Amino acid sequence: MGSDDLESYEADLRLQLYREYRDVSRMFRFVVETERGVYLANGVETTSVETGGRPRVVLDLTDAWVWDMYRQHRFVPHVQITTFRDVAIEELAHDDLDVAKRLDLEQKPSTGRGPQPDQAPPDAPEGNATP
């Protein structure tokens, strides 16, 4: 296997991993980013510990998916991450979790120019009808 074949193989693995991430991300509540990787999880607990004057962050993830193209099983029940570096934890917003969208309660912006073409005109007050 030549270096071009290896690069092509790794590019295919990265593309498959991205597609898997896109497909499974809707199943998870949080995305966690560290210097070593990206994780999806439904539960995240953080603990800050002082070690030798340096703050250390311990993350406990439950019901997780690990971004690692060489890992055979990416779904894991528990992951513990310890790091001295930055951690980003973001709660994912899913359309199906947005109650306003599900119930069609979103407010449509008003242009102030009267009824829009897809809106019915307001009823005229009774007694003020013109011929």
KOLGU-584717 format. One record per residue: x negated, y, z of N, C-alpha, C in turn; residue in one letter. Coordinates in pm, whole numbers. Each point is the difference from the previous one (the first is absolute). Example, Ala and Ser with C-alpha at 12.3 -4.5 7.8 and 13.67 -1.06 7.14 Angstrom:
<sites>
<<-1319; -569; 780>; <89; 119; 0>; <-90; 120; 0>; "A">
<<35; 105; -72>; <-82; 119; 6>; <77; 109; 73>; "S">
</sites>
This chain:
<sites>
<<-85; -117; 0>; <85; 117; 0>; <-90; 123; 0>; "M">
<<20; 87; -97>; <-80; 121; -13>; <55; 113; 86>; "G">
<<-74; 110; 6>; <42; 113; 82>; <127; 65; -54>; "S">
<<17; -1; -134>; <123; 55; -58>; <121; -84; 40>; "D">
<<-18; -133; 2>; <109; -89; 39>; <36; 22; 147>; "D">
<<-99; 18; 83>; <23; 24; 142>; <72; 132; 22>; "L">
<<-42; 104; -70>; <67; 130; 11>; <144; -8; -47>; "E">
<<25; -72; -109>; <135; -17; -50>; <86; -77; 99>; "S">
<<-58; -103; 60>; <72; -80; 100>; <37; 86; 121>; "Y">
<<-93; 81; 50>; <27; 86; 114>; <101; 109; -34>; "E">
<<-4; 51; -122>; <99; 100; -43>; <139; -62; -2>; "A">
<<11; -123; -48>; <129; -71; 0>; <49; -23; 143>; "D">
<<-91; -37; 91>; <39; -20; 140>; <51; 130; 62>; "L">
<<-66; 112; -27>; <43; 129; 54>; <137; 38; -54>; "R">
<<25; -25; -128>; <129; 32; -59>; <110; -88; 60>; "L">
<<-27; -129; 18>; <98; -90; 62>; <28; 44; 144>; "Q">
<<-103; 41; 72>; <17; 44; 138>; <84; 127; 6>; "L">
<<-25; 93; -89>; <80; 123; -5>; <146; -33; -26>; "Y">
<<25; -88; -96>; <138; -37; -31>; <68; -68; 118>; "R">
<<-74; -85; 70>; <55; -66; 119>; <32; 104; 107>; "E">
<<-91; 95; 22>; <21; 108; 97>; <127; 76; -34>; "Y">
<<16; 36; -125>; <117; 75; -45>; <128; -80; 26>; "R">
<<-6; -131; -24>; <119; -84; 18>; <34; -24; 147>; "D">
<<-100; -17; 85>; <28; -34; 140>; <12; 121; 92>; "V">
<<-41; 117; -43>; <0; 116; 90>; <139; 32; 53>; "S">
<<105; -32; -74>; <137; 27; 45>; <40; -87; 118>; "R">
<<-76; -105; 27>; <31; -91; 110>; <-58; 51; 133>; "M">
<<-79; 107; -3>; <-73; 43; 118>; <35; 143; 39>; "F">
<<-21; 30; 126>; <35; 131; 54>; <-119; 97; 2>; "R">
<<-122; -52; 18>; <-117; 86; 12>; <-109; -40; -98>; "F">
<<-78; 100; -41>; <-125; -25; -71>; <-111; 55; 88>; "V">
<<-104; -81; 20>; <-112; 37; 87>; <-126; 0; -86>; "V">
<<-73; 111; 4>; <-124; 11; -77>; <-117; 19; 96>; "E">
<<-103; -81; -16>; <-125; 14; 75>; <-113; 9; -100>; "T">
<<-122; 16; 51>; <-115; 6; -92>; <-25; -135; -67>; "E">
<<53; -106; 57>; <-25; -134; -53>; <114; -57; -82>; "R">
<<120; 59; 7>; <107; -58; -76>; <135; 67; 18>; "G">
<<96; -55; -72>; <139; 47; 3>; <86; -116; 46>; "V">
<<95; 31; 89>; <87; -102; 56>; <143; 50; -5>; "Y">
<<93; -90; -21>; <143; 28; 15>; <45; -75; 124>; "L">
<<89; 59; 78>; <44; -67; 122>; <138; 49; 40>; "A">
<<69; -84; 75>; <129; 41; 56>; <-13; 47; 143>; "N">
<<-111; -30; 65>; <-25; 48; 135>; <-143; 46; 14>; "G">
<<-21; 117; 63>; <-135; 55; 19>; <-9; 54; 143>; "V">
<<-101; -46; 72>; <-30; 53; 133>; <-144; 47; -1>; "E">
<<-24; 119; 55>; <-136; 54; 5>; <-44; 19; 144>; "T">
<<-128; -25; 23>; <-61; 21; 130>; <-134; 69; -24>; "T">
<<-25; 106; 76>; <-128; 69; -10>; <-83; -37; 123>; "S">
<<-123; -44; -24>; <-89; -45; 106>; <-132; 75; -13>; "V">
<<-51; 48; 112>; <-130; 69; -1>; <-110; -103; 21>; "E">
<<-94; -8; -94>; <-110; -96; 8>; <-132; 75; -15>; "T">
<<-74; 12; 109>; <-129; 68; -8>; <12; 144; -45>; "G">
<<108; 68; 38>; <19; 139; -39>; <62; 17; -137>; "G">
<<24; -109; -70>; <62; 6; -134>; <141; -56; 7>; "R">
<<98; 72; -57>; <135; -54; -1>; <12; -114; -101>; "P">
<<64; -105; 42>; <23; -115; -86>; <151; -21; -9>; "R">
<<51; -28; -119>; <142; -22; -20>; <22; -149; -24>; "V">
<<94; -55; 75>; <39; -140; -18>; <142; 1; -52>; "V">
<<21; -62; -115>; <132; -10; -62>; <49; -143; 7>; "L">
<<122; -18; 44>; <64; -132; -3>; <115; 9; -99>; "D">
<<-11; -75; -108>; <104; -1; -104>; <74; -132; 8>; "L">
<<131; 6; -11>; <80; -122; -4>; <76; -6; -131>; "T">
<<24; -123; -44>; <69; -24; -126>; <-68; 82; -110>; "D">
<<-122; -38; -34>; <-85; 83; -84>; <-35; -63; -134>; "A">
<<-43; 85; -91>; <-52; -38; -132>; <-135; 70; -13>; "W">
<<-103; -73; -38>; <-137; 52; -5>; <-44; 19; -145>; "V">
<<-49; 121; -33>; <-51; 28; -135>; <-141; -57; -8>; "W">
<<-13; -118; -57>; <-130; -64; -17>; <12; -95; -117>; "D">
<<-68; 32; -110>; <17; -80; -122>; <-63; -138; 11>; "M">
<<-86; -22; 97>; <-63; -131; 14>; <70; -88; 104>; "Y">
<<97; 55; 70>; <73; -76; 102>; <109; -83; -67>; "R">
<<7; -124; 34>; <99; -89; -60>; <140; 29; 56>; "Q">
<<10; 21; 131>; <128; 28; 65>; <-3; 142; 55>; "H">
<<76; 89; -64>; <0; 140; 43>; <105; 29; 106>; "R">
<<104; -81; 10>; <102; 18; 103>; <-49; -66; 128>; "F">
<<-7; 77; 108>; <-46; -52; 128>; <92; 50; 112>; "V">
<<18; -80; 106>; <90; 42; 108>; <-61; 106; 92>; "P">
<<-134; 2; 14>; <-63; 95; 91>; <-140; 36; -51>; "H">
<<-32; 128; 6>; <-134; 47; -36>; <-45; 97; 108>; "V">
<<-124; -14; 45>; <-57; 98; 94>; <-121; 64; -67>; "Q">
<<0; 132; -3>; <-106; 77; -64>; <-63; 89; 105>; "I">
<<-132; 1; 5>; <-74; 89; 90>; <-90; 87; -86>; "T">
<<6; 132; 22>; <-79; 90; -82>; <-42; 123; 80>; "T">
<<-112; 58; -37>; <-47; 127; 55>; <33; 114; -95>; "F">
<<58; -32; -112>; <25; 101; -105>; <147; 40; -5>; "R">
<<30; 83; -98>; <137; 50; -15>; <96; -111; -40>; "D">
<<123; 15; 46>; <108; -92; -33>; <119; 84; -41>; "V">
<<67; -39; -107>; <122; 66; -43>; <115; -100; 8>; "A">
<<105; 38; 71>; <119; -83; 12>; <116; 82; -54>; "I">
<<67; -55; -99>; <108; 72; -66>; <125; -87; 0>; "E">
<<112; 60; 38>; <126; -73; -7>; <54; 14; -142>; "E">
<<30; -112; -60>; <47; 0; -138>; <147; 41; -5>; "L">
<<36; 76; -101>; <139; 38; -23>; <52; -82; -117>; "A">
<<106; -71; 25>; <61; -80; -104>; <136; 57; -34>; "H">
<<36; -1; -128>; <129; 53; -43>; <116; -70; 70>; "D">
<<-13; -132; 21>; <112; -72; 60>; <13; 31; 150>; "D">
<<-100; 65; 60>; <10; 41; 139>; <58; 141; 13>; "L">
<<11; 71; -111>; <52; 135; 2>; <153; -4; -3>; "D">
<<60; 25; 115>; <145; -11; 13>; <71; 99; -91>; "V">
<<-55; 120; -14>; <64; 101; -85>; <11; -49; -144>; "A">
<<-103; -66; -49>; <6; -52; -137>; <97; -116; -11>; "K">
<<-2; -89; 101>; <89; -117; -4>; <145; 42; 3>; "R">
<<34; 106; 75>; <138; 44; 13>; <33; 115; -95>; "L">
<<-94; 35; -87>; <17; 108; -96>; <35; 131; 71>; "D">
<<-73; 32; 107>; <24; 121; 78>; <-101; 109; -29>; "L">
<<-85; -23; -98>; <-100; 101; -30>; <69; 128; -47>; "E">
<<-51; 112; 47>; <55; 127; -43>; <-66; 39; -132>; "Q">
<<83; 36; -93>; <-51; 42; -129>; <-28; 149; 6>; "K">
<<-110; 46; -59>; <-33; 143; 7>; <104; 83; -72>; "P">
<<34; 114; 58>; <97; 92; -59>; <-74; 104; -83>; "S">
<<52; 28; -119>; <-63; 100; -85>; <65; 136; 17>; "T">
<<120; 4; 64>; <68; 127; 19>; <67; 51; -125>; "G">
<<12; -82; -104>; <59; 43; -126>; <136; -63; -24>; "R">
<<71; -37; 106>; <131; -61; -18>; <-12; -149; -18>; "G">
<<110; -65; -38>; <0; -145; -12>; <-92; -47; -112>; "P">
<<-67; -109; 26>; <-85; -61; -100>; <85; -87; -91>; "Q">
<<-51; -38; -119>; <79; -78; -94>; <52; -132; 58>; "P">
<<-73; -61; 95>; <46; -126; 54>; <89; 17; 122>; "D">
<<32; 125; 37>; <87; 27; 113>; <134; 50; -49>; "Q">
<<105; -37; 73>; <134; 50; -33>; <10; 144; 49>; "A">
<<69; 88; -75>; <16; 139; 44>; <89; 4; 123>; "P">
<<-20; 99; 86>; <86; 10; 118>; <143; 31; -41>; "P">
<<94; -50; 81>; <142; 26; -29>; <29; 148; 21>; "D">
<<86; 56; -87>; <42; 140; 15>; <99; 6; 115>; "A">
<<-5; 106; 79>; <96; 13; 110>; <142; 7; -53>; "P">
<<93; -59; 73>; <140; 1; -42>; <57; 139; 9>; "E">
<<90; 34; -92>; <66; 129; 3>; <-78; 107; -77>; "G">
<<-124; -25; -38>; <-78; 97; -73>; <-29; -47; -143>; "N">
<<85; -86; -51>; <-23; -52; -133>; <27; 104; -104>; "A">
<<-80; 7; -102>; <20; 95; -110>; <51; -77; -119>; "T">
<<90; 64; -80>; <55; -71; -116>; <-101; -28; -107>; "P">
</sites>
